[in-house]
Amino acid sequence: MTLAVQRKHVRINIQISEETRDKLAEVASLQGKKISALVRESIEEKIRRIERELFEENMKTAYKGLSEENARISEDFKYADSENLA
């Protein structure tokens, strides 16, 4: 059984140009949505994208750190590895 999560919506006021409002109204109408729904979805999408970019940047930093550590460890053991070949 799937339970629907009810999210509490809060009202905020923003200022946009008339041109942007008109474009929003047109796109919302084409999609059969209210302007507020379109704006809400757009904001949520932007937040998800920013969070994903931040996560990817953190992963790059972590992998770079691991790579540097692995290089140091390999350097420490390069002579020990060659001793076993003799």
Secondary structure, DSSP 8 states (H G I E B T S, - for coil): -----------------HHHHHHHHHHHHHHT--HHHHHHHHHHHHHHHHHHHHHHHHHHHHHHHHHHHHHHHHHHHHHHHHHTT-
